[in-house]
Amino acid sequence: MADNVKLLAAALLAVAGVAGFYLLADSPTVVRVLSVLAGLMAAAGVVYLTEPGRQFAQYARESRDEARKVVWPTRKETMQMTGLVILFVIVMALFLWAVDGFLFWLVKQIMGRSE
């Protein structure tokens, strides 16, 4: 129940930040944007105080740690794979063009419209 109240408060803080953007229409744009950012940051802080917020933060940390474990390909490997993909696309395009042309010719023959 307490988490639901905190989540509601976070939503209201986010809405207040956006409302501040419109209420401060005569202010400089920087002040208006800071209003939105302050509302969103306050909302994020309140969400972090909830159990779902802490679980999400833990999930985000674990995801970052897993992304750091990834072995990224070298530049050479990346260029080779890109070349293979481009070659495959060209070959497939030519194949589909040939099949389309053959089927077009076949339909013309069946319809009796060969010219």
Protein Blocks (a to p, Z undefined) as FASTA:
>chain_A
ZZmmmmmmmmmmmmmmmmmmmmmmmpcfklmmmmmmmmmmmmmmmmmmpmklmmmmmmmm
mmmmmmmmpccddfklmmmmmmmmmmmmmmmmmmmmmmmmmmmmmmmmmnopaZZ
